[in-house]
Amino acid sequence: MGDIDYSDNKPIILDMKKITSIFWLAVIVIIVCVTDSCVPRRKFTEQRRQLLRIERENDSLISANEQLLVENTELKSRMGKIKQDVQQLQTDSAECAQAVADLKAENRQLENRLREATLAMQALKQGAEQESSKLMMQIEGVQGDLLSREQELQRLSKELEEKRRHLATLERELEQRNRRMAELERMVSRQDSMVKALKDKVSTALVGLENNGLTVSIRQGKVYVSLDEKLLFRSGSITVDPAGVSALKKLVRVLEQNPEINITIEGHTDNVPLAANASMADNWDLSVKRATSIVRILLDGTRIAPSRLTAAGRGEFIPVDDANTSTARQRNRRTEIILMPNLDELYHILE
């Protein structure tokens, strides 16, 4: 048997950046459908019903993605074990083949000995009965030894055939896994392109604001819209300033045109303790209420389904700058709007 080269086998590596590219093929179709402001009510209702179904499945998809990372690690370990098994099978096959060759050589030697003993018996046929009996016993011993060797040869041949079948099964399994991995990689690459397109749309909608208190970036397969405190709130306030409302309304147009995008609003504060009062307990409270204020603006007079939005308060515990300076604290006081695509198609392949 020839050696099998598994050097081209790649482990399945799934990260959020790649996973999120899957969903965008469906998004493009939906964008075309909803950009026309005169969509028939029946078609709009169907799109809304699809959106609700997608949202119900979103949480399970996130869990499935985490499980996928674990499965990828396990699969990599199993593929390493398979390679070791294949190498061991090749070694065993070579040893069995050598053993078969040795047995055949010994078999030929025994046949020669049998012929020689037969000739000797014929030559001594007229001789003493004692000598003839000795020769007969020698022949019987040789014949018994030959039978044992033949049985051992059959056993080794059967074992070799079983190992060959097992090796073929392992090769088919590896081929199936490689096909599955290639399909996942194609889908992740496509989803990456879709996330990039969404980021470009958001940047276009917020032109003039980006790098002026607002940044748009892609992290872990999601689009992050980060707004400085000065663009939205006054110090300690949960009321969005008019300039902030205007920026959010520009973002609303993109969110309405992409109904399969899930939206998380995270409030972040600095590490300066907030003086407790009747309306605000601490920085946790402030960050949650700021996120909730933005949720209300995104929903006010828009076609965005409330089930798409999640308001979260992070307080002071996820800073972008750990320095204990006024500049660092200013950077940490921010609100992040996180846009995450649907992962239905990837989840279907993983099942």
Secondary structure by P-SEA (a helix, b strand, c coil): ccccccccccccccccccccccaaaaaaaaaaacccccccaaaaaaaaaaaaaaaaaaaaaaaaaaaaaaaaaaaaaaaaaaaaaaaaaaaaaaaaaaaaaaaaaaaaaaaaaaaaaaaaaaaaccccaaaaaaaaaaaaaaaaaaaaaaaaaaaaaaaaaaaaaaaaaaaaaaaaaaaaaaaaaaaaaaaaaaaaaaaaaaaaaacccccccbbbbbcccccccccccccccccccccccaaaaaaaaaaaaaaaacccbbbbbbbbbcccccccccccccaaaaaaaaaaaaaaaaacccccccccbbbbbbcccccccccccaaaaaaacbbbbbbbbbaaaaaaaac
